[in-house]
Amino acid sequence: MPSLAEYFKRYCSVCDHAGRGSFRPGRPGARCPRCKSLGPHRFLAVLVDTLQPALGDVDLLLDIALHSVTTGVLGTLQPR
């Protein structure tokens, strides 16, 4: 049985999925098996979650690198 530290090596901040093993950048295991996010997408999710209280209401949001994962993450800011 894996230890608690081993279990949470593979946590996706985009879809809140936790699994065994680890994400390996640039390798086949780098994508989240549930939402297909990559490392930069998961970092953006943490960044948005952390900065959201400081940003307050967002009037306009421009996403220049459209991707289904980033659109969903940025949508949590609820721009008008």
Sequence and secondary structure as in RCSB ss.txt:
>XXXX:A:sequence
MPSLAEYFKRYCSVCDHAGRGSFRPGRPGARCPRCKSLGPHRFLAVLVDTLQPALGDVDLLLDIALHSVTTGVLG
TLQPR
>XXXX:A:secstr
   HHHHTTEEETTTTEEESS   TTSGGGS TTT   HHHHHHHHHHHHHHHHH S S    SS  HHHHHHHH
TT   
